[in-house]
Amino acid sequence: MPSDIRAEIEALRPYLLRYASLQLRNPEAAEDAVQETLVAALAAEKSFAGRSQLRTWLTGILKHKIIDAIRRAGLEDLDALFDRSGHWREPPQDWPEQALEQKEFLQALEKCLALLPARTGQVFLMREHLGFATAEICKELGITATHCWVLLYRARMALRECLQLNWFGAR
């Protein structure tokens, strides 16, 4: 792998760390997942043929490392989310493409997600980003469906209010 590609990978490290931190909500686990991603990318450097952007390729590797970290933390049944080839059975709902491209929006969203209580944020990310069904969330976290829906409602309302103040209202 040419040194300029290695430099590009290193330049993407902060993005990967933010992504992992939002998913895992544990700085040490996020750092471990990013390190495992970078090691895996360097080991599989020949498989990166440039058919996708480097960031997309690394994020794909990181998603698998995050799932491994979640599994190690006690969530065992994530394999049901993927088919044999490792692709999503039902992909997570896409965010509005334009908003994701805007760095300011991502910063506001990250800030708002970080302000959520840990369990509320975990339930929200499992549902809205990882695509878990309510029953799966309840089983994995040992909560009732009613409690899950309350946490999701609270997360959405808190994010709505926070984004209104820090993104939509700031424009």
Beta strands, then each sheet from edge to edge (+ up, - down):
end
